[in-house]
Amino acid sequence: MKEKNAAVLRADGLAIGHGQRSVATGITFALEAGEVLCLLGANGCGKTTLLRTLLGLLPPLGGQVLVQGHDISIWTRPALARRVGYVPQAGSGTFPYSVLNVVLMGRAARIGRFSTPGAKDRERALHCLELMRIAHLADKDYTAISGGERQLALIARALAQEPVLLIMDEPTASLDFGNQIRVLEHIARLRDGGMAVLLTTHQPEHALRAASRIALLGQGRLLALGAPRDVATPAALAALYGVEESAVAACLGANDRKGITTSPAQVAGS
């Protein structure tokens, strides 16, 4: 059902919100295979609402969302899950499933409704755990591991779906410094492997490192969209977050000295 040369994800004149309450309007962008688009914005600007709309969990108030050239409303949930993976912010978990079983849940859309995961599904799940360097946690209870480890397990679960598009809501939020770097490096590898990635973060230095393009969301609209160094300037970030430009410049400069902020090309070679 994929249209030839269609973008993996496209938003056309999208209006988002809850019920009759609009959060943002006029959102238009396209995301191609092998591209990472990072969304920056202050708390309450609508980032999570936008992600939920792109995932088909909230109906758009206007405009449309296209996945592989087709309106998201035509896809069944299993068909959409075979194309779009989602990494939410890690919660504490409710049921003591093993980490391996949590990752195996990502295979649900690729097995029959009344089937159980087979050897190939387990092999895929274990491979995704190894990619995130947490294969040693496979038999641990998901509720008993740390918040950062749960986040890595959720990323592995989404990769187990084998999606063409990965949507990530603040994927490094609960991770320590080392795991933050590992996740950013893995995002770069996914991009180089042809996957499209859309992610949100509250850390502009991560966006500058990982993104092919950056979008700024605020004041009920997309304020800017383009190359990272053109969009995520100290002046633009200061206006976006309501802080002094000198403070933003100092923070970004400090991160440069730590080796955090590098170009996507540098990440690809890391």
C-alpha positions as CSV (number, residue, x, y, z in Angstrom):
1,M,0.0,0.0,0.0
2,K,3.0,2.3,0.0
3,E,2.8,5.1,-2.6
4,K,6.0,5.4,-4.7
5,N,8.3,8.2,-3.4
6,A,5.9,9.0,-0.6
7,A,7.3,10.4,2.6
8,V,7.3,8.0,5.5
9,L,5.3,10.5,7.6
10,R,3.6,13.7,6.5
11,A,1.5,16.2,8.4
12,D,-0.5,18.6,6.2
13,G,-2.1,21.6,7.8
14,L,-2.5,19.6,11.0
15,A,-4.5,21.1,13.9
16,I,-4.1,19.3,17.3
17,G,-5.9,19.4,20.6
18,H,-8.3,17.7,23.0
19,G,-12.0,17.8,22.2
20,Q,-12.8,21.3,21.1
21,R,-9.7,22.8,22.7
22,S,-7.0,23.6,20.1
23,V,-3.4,23.3,21.1
24,A,-1.6,24.1,17.8
25,T,-2.6,24.6,14.2
26,G,-1.1,24.8,10.7
27,I,1.5,22.1,11.4
28,T,3.0,20.9,8.1
29,F,6.2,18.8,7.6
30,A,7.4,15.6,5.9
31,L,9.7,13.0,7.3
32,E,11.7,10.8,4.9
33,A,13.4,7.5,5.4
34,G,16.9,7.9,6.9
35,E,16.0,11.1,8.6
36,V,15.8,12.2,12.2
37,L,13.5,15.0,13.1
38,C,13.7,16.4,16.6
39,L,10.9,18.5,18.1
40,L,11.8,21.1,20.8
41,G,9.3,23.1,22.9
42,A,8.5,24.2,26.4
43,N,6.3,22.2,28.7
44,G,2.7,22.4,27.7
45,C,3.4,23.5,24.1
46,G,1.7,20.4,22.7
47,K,4.6,18.0,21.9
48,T,3.0,14.9,23.4
49,T,-0.4,15.9,21.9
50,L,1.3,16.1,18.5
51,L,2.9,12.7,18.9
52,R,-0.4,11.1,20.0
53,T,-2.1,12.6,17.0
54,L,0.6,11.3,14.6
55,L,0.1,7.9,16.2
56,G,-3.6,8.0,15.6
57,L,-4.4,8.0,19.3
58,L,-6.0,11.4,19.1
59,P,-8.1,12.6,16.1
60,P,-6.8,15.7,14.3
61,L,-8.9,18.8,14.7
62,G,-8.0,19.7,11.2
63,G,-5.6,18.7,8.4
64,Q,-4.4,15.1,8.0
65,V,-1.6,12.7,8.9
66,L,-0.2,10.4,6.2
67,V,1.9,7.3,6.8
68,Q,3.6,6.0,3.6
69,G,1.3,8.2,1.6
70,H,-2.0,7.1,3.0
71,D,-4.2,8.8,5.6
72,I,-3.6,7.3,9.0
73,S,-7.3,6.6,9.4
74,I,-7.2,3.8,6.7
75,W,-4.7,1.7,8.6
76,T,-5.9,-0.9,11.0
77,R,-4.1,-0.9,14.4
78,P,-2.1,-4.0,13.6
79,A,-1.1,-2.6,10.2
80,L,-0.1,0.7,11.7
81,A,1.9,-1.1,14.4
82,R,3.9,-2.9,11.7
83,R,5.0,0.4,10.3
84,V,5.2,2.8,13.3
85,G,7.0,2.1,16.6
86,Y,6.4,4.2,19.7
87,V,8.7,4.7,22.7
88,P,6.9,6.5,25.5
89,Q,8.5,7.8,28.6
90,A,9.2,4.9,31.0
91,G,6.7,4.3,33.7
92,S,7.1,2.1,36.7
93,G,5.1,-0.8,35.2
94,T,2.2,-2.7,36.8
95,F,2.7,-6.4,36.1
96,P,6.0,-8.2,36.8
97,Y,6.5,-9.4,33.2
98,S,10.1,-10.3,32.4
99,V,12.0,-7.8,30.4
100,L,12.1,-10.3,27.5
101,N,8.4,-10.7,27.5
102,V,7.9,-6.9,27.5
103,V,10.1,-6.7,24.4
104,L,8.2,-9.7,22.8
105,M,5.0,-7.6,23.1
106,G,6.5,-5.6,20.2
107,R,6.0,-8.7,18.0
108,A,2.2,-8.7,18.6
109,A,1.4,-7.1,15.3
110,R,3.5,-9.6,13.4
111,I,2.0,-12.8,14.7
112,G,-1.6,-14.1,14.5
113,R,-4.3,-13.0,16.9
114,F,-4.4,-16.3,18.7
115,S,-0.7,-17.3,18.1
116,T,2.2,-17.2,20.5
117,P,5.7,-15.9,19.8
118,G,7.9,-18.4,18.1
119,A,11.6,-18.9,17.9
120,K,12.1,-16.2,15.4
121,D,10.2,-13.7,17.5
122,R,12.3,-14.6,20.6
123,E,15.5,-14.3,18.5
124,R,14.4,-10.8,17.3
125,A,13.5,-9.7,20.8
126,L,16.9,-10.9,22.2
127,H,18.7,-9.2,19.3
128,C,17.0,-5.9,20.2
129,L,17.9,-6.3,23.9
130,E,21.5,-6.9,22.8
131,L,21.4,-3.7,20.6
132,M,20.4,-1.7,23.7
133,R,23.1,-3.6,25.8
134,I,20.6,-5.0,28.3
135,A,20.4,-8.6,27.2
136,H,21.6,-9.6,30.7
137,L,18.2,-8.3,32.0
138,A,16.1,-10.6,29.8
139,D,14.9,-12.7,32.7
140,K,14.5,-9.9,35.2
141,D,11.1,-8.5,36.3
142,Y,10.4,-5.3,34.4
143,T,9.0,-3.7,37.6
144,A,12.3,-4.4,39.5
145,I,14.8,-2.8,37.1
146,S,15.8,0.9,37.2
147,G,13.9,3.6,35.3
148,G,16.7,4.0,32.8
149,E,16.8,0.3,32.2
150,R,13.0,0.3,31.6
151,Q,13.5,3.1,29.1
152,L,16.0,1.0,27.2
153,A,13.6,-2.0,27.3
154,L,10.9,0.2,25.8
155,I,13.2,1.2,22.9
156,A,14.0,-2.5,22.4
157,R,10.3,-3.3,22.3
158,A,9.6,-0.7,19.6
159,L,12.6,-2.0,17.5
160,A,11.2,-5.5,17.8
161,Q,8.2,-4.3,15.8
162,E,10.6,-3.7,12.8
163,P,8.9,-0.4,12.0
164,V,9.8,2.0,9.2
165,L,9.1,5.0,11.5
166,L,10.1,5.3,15.2
167,I,8.4,8.0,17.3
168,M,10.1,8.6,20.6
169,D,8.8,10.8,23.5
170,E,11.9,12.1,25.4
171,P,13.8,8.8,25.0
172,T,16.8,10.0,27.1
173,A,14.8,11.6,29.9
174,S,15.5,9.0,32.6
175,L,18.9,7.8,31.5
176,D,22.3,8.3,33.0
177,F,25.0,10.1,30.9
178,G,26.4,6.9,29.4
179,N,23.1,5.5,28.4
180,Q,22.1,8.9,26.9
181,I,25.1,8.7,24.6
182,R,24.3,5.1,23.7
183,V,20.8,5.9,22.8
184,L,21.9,8.9,20.6
185,E,24.4,6.7,18.9
186,H,21.8,4.1,18.3
187,I,19.4,6.7,16.8
188,A,22.2,7.6,14.4
189,R,22.6,3.9,13.4
190,L,18.8,3.6,12.8
191,R,18.9,6.7,10.6
192,D,21.9,5.3,8.7
193,G,20.0,2.0,8.2
194,G,17.1,3.9,6.6
195,M,14.7,4.3,9.4
196,A,12.7,7.6,9.9
197,V,12.8,8.8,13.5
198,L,10.8,11.6,15.1
199,L,11.7,12.4,18.7
200,T,11.1,15.0,21.4
201,T,13.6,16.2,24.0
202,H,14.1,18.9,26.5
203,Q,17.8,18.8,25.8
204,P,18.7,21.0,22.7
205,E,22.3,19.6,22.8
206,H,20.9,16.1,22.1
207,A,18.9,17.5,19.2
208,L,22.0,19.2,17.8
209,R,23.8,15.9,18.1
210,A,21.3,13.5,16.7
211,A,18.9,15.4,14.4
212,S,18.9,15.8,10.6
213,R,16.4,18.6,11.1
214,I,14.9,20.4,14.2
215,A,11.4,21.8,14.6
216,L,10.5,24.4,17.2
217,L,6.9,24.2,18.6
218,G,5.5,27.1,20.5
219,Q,2.8,29.7,20.5
220,G,0.4,27.2,19.0
221,R,2.4,26.6,15.8
222,L,5.7,25.4,14.3
223,L,8.0,28.4,14.8
224,A,10.8,27.0,12.8
225,L,11.9,23.9,10.9
226,G,15.3,23.3,9.3
227,A,18.9,22.4,9.7
228,P,19.9,22.0,13.4
229,R,22.5,24.8,13.5
230,D,20.2,27.2,11.6
231,V,17.1,26.5,13.8
232,A,18.5,25.8,17.3
233,T,20.3,29.1,17.8
234,P,20.8,30.6,21.2
235,A,18.4,33.4,20.3
236,A,15.7,31.1,19.1
237,L,16.0,28.7,22.1
238,A,16.0,31.7,24.5
239,A,12.7,32.9,23.0
240,L,11.3,29.4,22.9
241,Y,12.0,28.7,26.6
242,G,11.7,32.2,28.0
243,V,15.3,32.5,29.3
244,E,18.2,34.8,28.6
245,E,20.1,34.2,25.4
246,S,23.5,34.4,27.3
247,A,22.4,31.5,29.5
248,V,21.5,29.3,26.5
249,A,24.8,30.2,24.8
250,A,26.7,29.3,28.0
251,C,24.9,26.0,28.4
252,L,25.5,25.0,24.8
253,G,29.1,26.1,25.0
254,A,29.6,24.0,28.1
255,N,28.2,21.0,26.4
256,D,30.4,21.6,23.4
257,R,33.4,21.5,25.7
258,K,32.2,18.2,27.1
259,G,31.9,16.7,23.6
260,I,28.1,16.3,23.7
261,T,27.2,18.6,20.9
262,T,28.4,17.3,17.6
263,S,27.1,17.1,14.1
264,P,25.0,14.2,12.8
265,A,27.9,13.2,10.5
266,Q,30.2,12.9,13.6
267,V,27.6,10.7,15.4
268,A,27.4,8.4,12.3
269,G,31.1,7.8,12.5
270,S,31.2,7.3,16.3
